[in-house]
């Protein structure tokens, strides 16, 4: 069962990632763009659109759509995930907002 502490552990080492708060709830961002946050006590992540759709179909009890205007994120039930899967999703969300000149070299180092 993953927690926000697992999200924090995965996000803090990512280049450019900063922890902040939005309306009193925690979030991680790169510059002005958030990639994982809580809203009303639920975690949302900015995942790749195609991956999101797959997750919504394959695991609807864990991943559900969060739509706000033109934004489409995924609600993620951390309690249904382990720390490793949570970390992988946090990295994916980070790659959606981090500049490619930052994310590509970092991802290459991780292999």
DASULMO-V5482 format. One record per run of one state. SS is the DSSP state (@ for helix, = for strand, . for the rest). FROM is the first residue (numbers start at 1). LEN is the number of residues. Records with the same first field share a line. If there is no record, write none. Layout:
# DASULMO-V5482
SS->FROM-LEN / FROM-LEN
This chain:
# DASULMO-V5482
.->1-3 / 13-4 / 23-2 / 31-2 / 40-2 / 46-3 / 59-4 / 69-2 / 77-1 / 81-2 / 98-2 / 111-1
@->4-9 / 49-10 / 78-3 / 83-15 / 100-11
=->17-6 / 25-6 / 33-7 / 42-4 / 63-6 / 71-6
